[in-house]
Amino acid sequence: RVRVFRARFTQKPNWDDVLEWFENIAGMTGERLLRMKAIVAGPHGSDRVLLQSVGTTFAAPRRLATTAFDDLAAVFIVRDCAMVELQQIEGVCGVSWTALQR
């Protein structure tokens, strides 16, 4: 029932596009979205920001210390949701999906 998926960004996404994509995911999954954590490029492009939610309630974005680590990704913990459903959510962010548990 509970599944964990990671979406790795294939290119550095635009800040506004990321926010819209997360809103689309929250809207589509609704109460099935249990948790989400993501490290994404911030509004200035060079900084990193932590985005997180409990359900569809998002916390304020938190700026992280700048590093050379460029791996930008989001982890979703969902209930009764298949990866194919997440892959079909509209957005301009290019992502590569992985199931983190069987």
C-alpha positions, 0 to 999 in steps of 0.5 A, spaced: 500 500 500 505 505 501 510 506 496 516 510 496 518 513 489 524 518 487 524 523 481 531 525 479 531 531 475 534 530 468 536 537 467 536 543 472 528 545 472 526 553 473 523 554 480 516 556 477 516 550 473 518 546 479 513 549 484 507 548 479 509 541 478 509 539 485 502 543 486 500 538 480 502 532 484 499 534 490 492 536 486 492 529 483 494 525 489 490 528 494 490 524 501 494 519 498 500 523 498 503 522 505 510 526 505 514 529 500 521 532 500 525 535 495 532 539 493 531 543 487 535 549 484 532 555 488 529 562 484 536 564 483 538 558 480 545 557 483 542 556 490 539 549 493 532 549 496 529 544 501 521 543 499 517 538 503 510 537 505 506 533 510 500 530 505 498 536 501 500 542 506 507 544 504 512 547 509 516 554 507 522 553 502 528 553 506 535 555 503 540 550 503 548 551 504 551 552 497 555 545 495 558 543 488 553 537 489 548 538 483 543 532 484 536 535 484 531 530 486 524 529 490 522 523 494 514 521 495 511 517 500 504 515 497 499 510 499 495 506 493 499 510 488 502 507 482 509 510 479 505 510 472 500 515 475 506 520 477 509 519 471 503 521 467 502 528 471 503 534 467 509 539 467 515 541 464 520 538 469 524 532 466 524 527 471 527 520 471 522 516 476 525 510 480 521 506 485 525 505 492 521 500 495 518 493 492 
